Amino acid sequence: MDRGFDTTDLQRPSSVEVEARDGATVLTLYGELDHWMATFVRRRFGDLEGDVDVDCSGLTFMDCAGVNLLSEMNQRCRARRAKLTVVNPPRCVTRLLGLTGVDGVLDIRCWVSGR
């Protein structure tokens, strides 16, 4: 009998922490930003308001699903006249953003600055 795809069966090292800091919502991502994690973040945090900082310092992997997530979040922020900032991206993230050209669209910082 096919039970379908049940995410409770997966042992995922990925997680997200959320906090308010300096007038922005900070999402700190850990582990792998893949399809599973992007879907989780999109469903759980798709309705954030105000400026959003995405701290990527804890990521060990990102694929095209992560690129799409960051692009979508950026578009949503711009639509509500807010700002998305990608903070502390490791090499695996900056390399992919550079290869796809998305680094020219996103605001990428090495730290969260005061607002």
TIVO-2410 file (N, C-alpha, C; in nm, 3 decimals):
# residues 115
REC num residu      c1      c2      c3 atome chaine
REC   1      M   0.084  -0.119   0.000     N      A
REC   1      M   0.000   0.000   0.000    CA      A
REC   1      M   0.088   0.125   0.000     C      A
REC   2      D   0.061   0.216  -0.090     N      A
REC   2      D   0.138   0.339  -0.101    CA      A
REC   2      D   0.081   0.443  -0.007     C      A
REC   3      R   0.164   0.489   0.088     N      A
REC   3      R   0.119   0.592   0.183    CA      A
REC   3      R   0.137   0.732   0.129     C      A
REC   4      G   0.208   0.746   0.018     N      A
REC   4      G   0.239   0.879  -0.033    CA      A
REC   4      G   0.362   0.935   0.034     C      A
REC   5      F   0.390   1.061   0.012     N      A
REC   5      F   0.509   1.126   0.066    CA      A
REC   5      F   0.476   1.184   0.202     C      A
REC   6      D   0.540   1.132   0.304     N      A
REC   6      D   0.515   1.177   0.440    CA      A
REC   6      D   0.645   1.234   0.496     C      A
REC   7      T   0.649   1.365   0.516     N      A
REC   7      T   0.773   1.429   0.562    CA      A
REC   7      T   0.808   1.393   0.705     C      A
REC   8      T   0.715   1.336   0.782     N      A
REC   8      T   0.748   1.296   0.918    CA      A
REC   8      T   0.842   1.178   0.920     C      A
REC   9      D   0.855   1.106   0.808     N      A
REC   9      D   0.945   0.992   0.799    CA      A
REC   9      D   1.089   1.035   0.773     C      A
REC  10      L   1.112   1.159   0.738     N      A
REC  10      L   1.245   1.205   0.702    CA      A
REC  10      L   1.321   1.255   0.825     C      A
REC  11      Q   1.446   1.228   0.828     N      A
REC  11      Q   1.535   1.283   0.930    CA      A
REC  11      Q   1.607   1.401   0.867     C      A
REC  12      R   1.558   1.521   0.887     N      A
REC  12      R   1.612   1.639   0.822    CA      A
REC  12      R   1.699   1.717   0.920     C      A
REC  13      P   1.822   1.748   0.882     N      A
REC  13      P   1.905   1.832   0.966    CA      A
REC  13      P   1.876   1.980   0.947     C      A
REC  14      S   1.782   2.013   0.861     N      A
REC  14      S   1.753   2.153   0.828    CA      A
REC  14      S   1.654   2.211   0.927     C      A
REC  15      S   1.669   2.340   0.954     N      A
REC  15      S   1.576   2.408   1.043    CA      A
REC  15      S   1.578   2.558   1.015     C      A
REC  16      V   1.480   2.626   1.074     N      A
REC  16      V   1.466   2.771   1.058    CA      A
REC  16      V   1.439   2.831   1.195     C      A
REC  17      E   1.508   2.937   1.227     N      A
REC  17      E   1.479   3.015   1.347    CA      A
REC  17      E   1.429   3.152   1.303     C      A
REC  18      V   1.335   3.206   1.377     N      A
REC  18      V   1.277   3.337   1.344    CA      A
REC  18      V   1.286   3.427   1.465     C      A
REC  19      E   1.330   3.552   1.441     N      A
REC  19      E   1.334   3.650   1.548    CA      A
REC  19      E   1.318   3.790   1.490     C      A
REC  20      A   1.277   3.881   1.574     N      A
REC  20      A   1.271   4.022   1.535    CA      A
REC  20      A   1.402   4.086   1.580     C      A
REC  21      R   1.467   4.159   1.488     N      A
REC  21      R   1.594   4.223   1.519    CA      A
REC  21      R   1.606   4.352   1.440     C      A
REC  22      D   1.631   4.463   1.506     N      A
REC  22      D   1.654   4.592   1.442    CA      A
REC  22      D   1.543   4.630   1.344     C      A
REC  23      G   1.419   4.601   1.379     N      A
REC  23      G   1.306   4.640   1.295    CA      A
REC  23      G   1.277   4.548   1.179     C      A
REC  24      A   1.346   4.435   1.172     N      A
REC  24      A   1.323   4.340   1.063    CA      A
REC  24      A   1.295   4.202   1.122     C      A
REC  25      T   1.231   4.119   1.042     N      A
REC  25      T   1.217   3.978   1.078    CA      A
REC  25      T   1.339   3.906   1.023     C      A
REC  26      V   1.407   3.831   1.108     N      A
REC  26      V   1.527   3.759   1.066    CA      A
REC  26      V   1.495   3.610   1.062     C      A
REC  27      L   1.509   3.551   0.944     N      A
REC  27      L   1.498   3.406   0.928    CA      A
REC  27      L   1.640   3.353   0.921     C      A
REC  28      T   1.678   3.268   1.013     N      A
REC  28      T   1.810   3.206   1.010    CA      A
REC  28      T   1.792   3.062   0.964     C      A
REC  29      L   1.854   3.028   0.852     N      A
REC  29      L   1.839   2.897   0.791    CA      A
REC  29      L   1.959   2.810   0.823     C      A
REC  30      Y   1.932   2.682   0.853     N      A
REC  30      Y   2.037   2.585   0.884    CA      A
REC  30      Y   2.020   2.462   0.797     C      A
REC  31      G   2.131   2.403   0.757     N      A
REC  31      G   2.127   2.276   0.684    CA      A
REC  31      G   2.118   2.297   0.535     C      A
REC  32      E   2.025   2.225   0.472     N      A
REC  32      E   2.012   2.224   0.327    CA      A
REC  32      E   1.887   2.299   0.283     C      A
REC  33      L   1.906   2.398   0.197     N      A
REC  33      L   1.793   2.471   0.140    CA      A
REC  33      L   1.762   2.407   0.005     C      A
REC  34      D   1.683   2.301   0.011     N      A
REC  34      D   1.643   2.225  -0.107    CA      A
REC  34      D   1.491   2.238  -0.124     C      A
REC  35      H   1.433   2.156  -0.209     N      A
REC  35      H   1.290   2.163  -0.236    CA      A
REC  35      H   1.207   2.149  -0.108     C      A
REC  36      W   1.244   2.052  -0.027     N      A
REC  36      W   1.168   2.027   0.097    CA      A
REC  36      W   1.171   2.150   0.188     C      A
REC  37      M   1.291   2.202   0.212     N      A
REC  37      M   1.306   2.316   0.302    CA      A
REC  37      M   1.242   2.442   0.243     C      A
REC  38      A   1.258   2.464   0.113     N      A
REC  38      A   1.197   2.582   0.048    CA      A
REC  38      A   1.045   2.577   0.060     C      A
REC  39      T   0.987   2.459   0.042     N      A
REC  39      T   0.842   2.444   0.054    CA      A
REC  39      T   0.798   2.474   0.197     C      A
REC  40      F   0.873   2.425   0.295     N      A
REC  40      F   0.842   2.451   0.435    CA      A
REC  40      F   0.847   2.601   0.465     C      A
REC  41      V   0.955   2.667   0.424     N      A
REC  41      V   0.970   2.810   0.451    CA      A
REC  41      V   0.860   2.889   0.381     C      A
REC  42      R   0.830   2.855   0.258     N      A
REC  42      R   0.726   2.925   0.182    CA      A
REC  42      R   0.590   2.914   0.251     C      A
REC  43      R   0.556   2.794   0.294     N      A
REC  43      R   0.425   2.772   0.360    CA      A
REC  43      R   0.418   2.836   0.497     C      A
REC  44      R   0.527   2.827   0.571     N      A
REC  44      R   0.527   2.873   0.709    CA      A
REC  44      R   0.547   3.023   0.722     C      A
REC  45      F   0.629   3.081   0.633     N      A
REC  45      F   0.668   3.220   0.650    CA      A
REC  45      F   0.635   3.307   0.528     C      A
REC  46      G   0.545   3.262   0.444     N      A
REC  46      G   0.510   3.335   0.323    CA      A
REC  46      G   0.437   3.465   0.346     C      A
REC  47      D   0.384   3.484   0.466     N      A
REC  47      D   0.303   3.604   0.494    CA      A
REC  47      D   0.373   3.703   0.587     C      A
REC  48      L   0.505   3.701   0.590     N      A
REC  48      L   0.578   3.796   0.673    CA      A
REC  48      L   0.554   3.938   0.626     C      A
REC  49      E   0.557   4.030   0.719     N      A
REC  49      E   0.541   4.171   0.685    CA      A
REC  49      E   0.667   4.246   0.722     C      A
REC  50      G   0.686   4.360   0.659     N      A
REC  50      G   0.804   4.442   0.687    CA      A
REC  50      G   0.928   4.385   0.621     C      A
REC  51      D   1.042   4.443   0.659     N      A
REC  51      D   1.170   4.398   0.604    CA      A
REC  51      D   1.204   4.259   0.655     C      A
REC  52      V   1.273   4.183   0.570     N      A
REC  52      V   1.311   4.046   0.605    CA      A
REC  52      V   1.459   4.028   0.576     C      A
REC  53      D   1.533   3.979   0.677     N      A
REC  53      D   1.672   3.940   0.660    CA      A
REC  53      D   1.676   3.788   0.661     C      A
REC  54      V   1.737   3.728   0.561     N      A
REC  54      V   1.752   3.583   0.555    CA      A
REC  54      V   1.898   3.552   0.583     C      A
REC  55      D   1.925   3.506   0.704     N      A
REC  55      D   2.062   3.473   0.745    CA      A
REC  55      D   2.093   3.332   0.696     C      A
REC  56      C   2.182   3.323   0.600     N      A
REC  56      C   2.217   3.196   0.535    CA      A
REC  56      C   2.344   3.134   0.592     C      A
REC  57      S   2.399   3.190   0.697     N      A
REC  57      S   2.529   3.145   0.747    CA      A
REC  57      S   2.530   2.998   0.789     C      A
REC  58      G   2.414   2.943   0.823     N      A
REC  58      G   2.407   2.804   0.867    CA      A
REC  58      G   2.379   2.706   0.755     C      A
REC  59      L   2.370   2.753   0.631     N      A
REC  59      L   2.341   2.663   0.520    CA      A
REC  59      L   2.466   2.586   0.477     C      A
REC  60      T   2.445   2.459   0.446     N      A
REC  60      T   2.553   2.374   0.394    CA      A
REC  60      T   2.530   2.338   0.248     C      A
REC  61      F   2.410   2.367   0.196     N      A
REC  61      F   2.374   2.332   0.059    CA      A
REC  61      F   2.254   2.416   0.017     C      A
REC  62      M   2.251   2.455  -0.111     N      A
REC  62      M   2.134   2.520  -0.168    CA      A
REC  62      M   2.125   2.480  -0.314     C      A
REC  63      D   2.003   2.448  -0.359     N      A
REC  63      D   1.982   2.417  -0.501    CA      A
REC  63      D   1.888   2.520  -0.560     C      A
REC  64      C   1.837   2.492  -0.680     N      A
REC  64      C   1.753   2.589  -0.751    CA      A
REC  64      C   1.625   2.621  -0.675     C      A
REC  65      A   1.578   2.530  -0.590     N      A
REC  65      A   1.459   2.560  -0.509    CA      A
REC  65      A   1.488   2.673  -0.412     C      A
REC  66      G   1.608   2.679  -0.360     N      A
REC  66      G   1.648   2.789  -0.272    CA      A
REC  66      G   1.660   2.920  -0.347     C      A
REC  67      V   1.713   2.914  -0.468     N      A
REC  67      V   1.722   3.035  -0.551    CA      A
REC  67      V   1.581   3.088  -0.579     C      A
REC  68      N   1.491   2.999  -0.614     N      A
REC  68      N   1.353   3.039  -0.641    CA      A
REC  68      N   1.287   3.098  -0.517     C      A
REC  69      L   1.309   3.036  -0.402     N      A
REC  69      L   1.252   3.087  -0.277    CA      A
REC  69      L   1.300   3.229  -0.249     C      A
REC  70      L   1.429   3.253  -0.257     N      A
REC  70      L   1.482   3.386  -0.231    CA      A
REC  70      L   1.429   3.488  -0.331     C      A
REC  71      S   1.417   3.448  -0.457     N      A
REC  71      S   1.363   3.538  -0.560    CA      A
REC  71      S   1.217   3.572  -0.531     C      A
REC  72      E   1.138   3.471  -0.495     N      A
REC  72      E   0.996   3.495  -0.462    CA      A
REC  72      E   0.982   3.584  -0.340     C      A
REC  73      M   1.062   3.557  -0.237     N      A
REC  73      M   1.055   3.640  -0.116    CA      A
REC  73      M   1.093   3.783  -0.148     C      A
REC  74      N   1.192   3.803  -0.234     N      A
REC  74      N   1.232   3.937  -0.275    CA      A
REC  74      N   1.117   4.008  -0.347     C      A
REC  75      Q   1.050   3.938  -0.438     N      A
REC  75      Q   0.938   3.997  -0.511    CA      A
REC  75      Q   0.824   4.033  -0.416     C      A
REC  76      R   0.795   3.947  -0.320     N      A
REC  76      R   0.688   3.977  -0.223    CA      A
REC  76      R   0.723   4.098  -0.138     C      A
REC  77      C   0.848   4.106  -0.096     N      A
REC  77      C   0.891   4.222  -0.017    CA      A
REC  77      C   0.878   4.350  -0.098     C      A
REC  78      R   0.926   4.347  -0.222     N      A
REC  78      R   0.918   4.467  -0.307    CA      A
REC  78      R   0.773   4.508  -0.331     C      A
REC  79      A   0.684   4.412  -0.347     N      A
REC  79      A   0.543   4.442  -0.373    CA      A
REC  79      A   0.479   4.516  -0.255     C      A
REC  80      R   0.528   4.492  -0.136     N      A
REC  80      R   0.474   4.562  -0.018    CA      A
REC  80      R   0.566   4.674   0.030     C      A
REC  81      R   0.661   4.714  -0.059     N      A
REC  81      R   0.755   4.822  -0.033    CA      A
REC  81      R   0.844   4.795   0.088     C      A
REC  82      A   0.883   4.669   0.100     N      A
REC  82      A   0.976   4.627   0.206    CA      A
REC  82      A   1.103   4.577   0.138     C      A
REC  83      K   1.200   4.539   0.220     N      A
REC  83      K   1.330   4.498   0.167    CA      A
REC  83      K   1.367   4.358   0.217     C      A
REC  84      L   1.418   4.278   0.126     N      A
REC  84      L   1.474   4.148   0.160    CA      A
REC  84      L   1.625   4.158   0.151     C      A
REC  85      T   1.694   4.112   0.254     N      A
REC  85      T   1.840   4.110   0.254    CA      A
REC  85      T   1.887   3.969   0.282     C      A
REC  86      V   1.975   3.919   0.197     N      A
REC  86      V   2.038   3.790   0.219    CA      A
REC  86      V   2.166   3.817   0.296     C      A
REC  87      V   2.179   3.755   0.414     N      A
REC  87      V   2.287   3.788   0.506    CA      A
REC  87      V   2.379   3.667   0.526     C      A
REC  88      N   2.507   3.693   0.528     N      A
REC  88      N   2.609   3.593   0.559    CA      A
REC  88      N   2.601   3.466   0.474     C      A
REC  89      P   2.586   3.478   0.344     N      A
REC  89      P   2.576   3.356   0.264    CA      A
REC  89      P   2.712   3.285   0.252     C      A
REC  90      P   2.713   3.153   0.273     N      A
REC  90      P   2.837   3.079   0.252    CA      A
REC  90      P   2.867   3.062   0.104     C      A
REC  91      R   2.982   3.009   0.073     N      A
REC  91      R   3.027   2.992  -0.065    CA      A
REC  91      R   2.927   2.913  -0.149     C      A
REC  92      C   2.867   2.808  -0.093     N      A
REC  92      C   2.773   2.727  -0.171    CA      A
REC  92      C   2.652   2.808  -0.217     C      A
REC  93      V   2.618   2.912  -0.142     N      A
REC  93      V   2.505   2.998  -0.177    CA      A
REC  93      V   2.549   3.106  -0.275     C      A
REC  94      T   2.659   3.176  -0.245     N      A
REC  94      T   2.703   3.284  -0.333    CA      A
REC  94      T   2.739   3.232  -0.472     C      A
REC  95      R   2.795   3.114  -0.476     N      A
REC  95      R   2.832   3.056  -0.606    CA      A
REC  95      R   2.708   3.033  -0.692     C      A
REC  96      L   2.605   2.974  -0.635     N      A
REC  96      L   2.483   2.946  -0.710    CA      A
REC  96      L   2.410   3.075  -0.748     C      A
REC  97      L   2.406   3.171  -0.657     N      A
REC  97      L   2.342   3.299  -0.689    CA      A
REC  97      L   2.417   3.369  -0.802     C      A
REC  98      G   2.549   3.357  -0.802     N      A
REC  98      G   2.629   3.416  -0.909    CA      A
REC  98      G   2.609   3.345  -1.042     C      A
REC  99      L   2.605   3.214  -1.040     N      A
REC  99      L   2.586   3.137  -1.164    CA      A
REC  99      L   2.451   3.165  -1.229     C      A
REC 100      T   2.349   3.189  -1.146     N      A
REC 100      T   2.215   3.212  -1.198    CA      A
REC 100      T   2.187   3.360  -1.227     C      A
REC 101      G   2.276   3.448  -1.183     N      A
REC 101      G   2.257   3.591  -1.205    CA      A
REC 101      G   2.166   3.657  -1.102     C      A
REC 102      V   2.118   3.581  -1.008     N      A
REC 102      V   2.027   3.635  -0.906    CA      A
REC 102      V   2.101   3.725  -0.808     C      A
REC 103      D   2.233   3.711  -0.800     N      A
REC 103      D   2.310   3.799  -0.712    CA      A
REC 103      D   2.302   3.945  -0.754     C      A
REC 104      G   2.267   3.970  -0.878     N      A
REC 104      G   2.249   4.108  -0.925    CA      A
REC 104      G   2.115   4.168  -0.889     C      A
REC 105      V   2.024   4.085  -0.841     N      A
REC 105      V   1.889   4.130  -0.807    CA      A
REC 105      V   1.871   4.140  -0.656     C      A
REC 106      L   1.934   4.050  -0.583     N      A
REC 106      L   1.918   4.047  -0.437    CA      A
REC 106      L   2.017   4.139  -0.368     C      A
REC 107      D   1.976   4.190  -0.251     N      A
REC 107      D   2.066   4.265  -0.165    CA      A
REC 107      D   2.137   4.162  -0.077     C      A
REC 108      I   2.268   4.147  -0.095     N      A
REC 108      I   2.345   4.047  -0.023    CA      A
REC 108      I   2.446   4.118   0.065     C      A
REC 109      R   2.445   4.085   0.194     N      A
REC 109      R   2.533   4.150   0.293    CA      A
REC 109      R   2.611   4.044   0.371     C      A
REC 110      C   2.725   4.086   0.421     N      A
REC 110      C   2.805   3.994   0.503    CA      A
REC 110      C   2.768   4.001   0.651     C      A
REC 111      W   2.679   4.090   0.688     N      A
REC 111      W   2.633   4.100   0.826    CA      A
REC 111      W   2.500   4.175   0.827     C      A
REC 112      V   2.430   4.165   0.939     N      A
REC 112      V   2.306   4.240   0.955    CA      A
REC 112      V   2.344   4.374   1.014     C      A
REC 113      S   2.320   4.479   0.939     N      A
REC 113      S   2.354   4.613   0.987    CA      A
REC 113      S   2.236   4.671   1.062     C      A
REC 114      G   2.262   4.770   1.146     N      A
REC 114      G   2.154   4.839   1.215    CA      A
REC 114      G   2.066   4.911   1.117     C      A
REC 115      R   1.942   4.922   1.151     N      A
REC 115      R   1.846   4.985   1.059    CA      A
REC 115      R   1.816   5.125   1.103     C      A
***
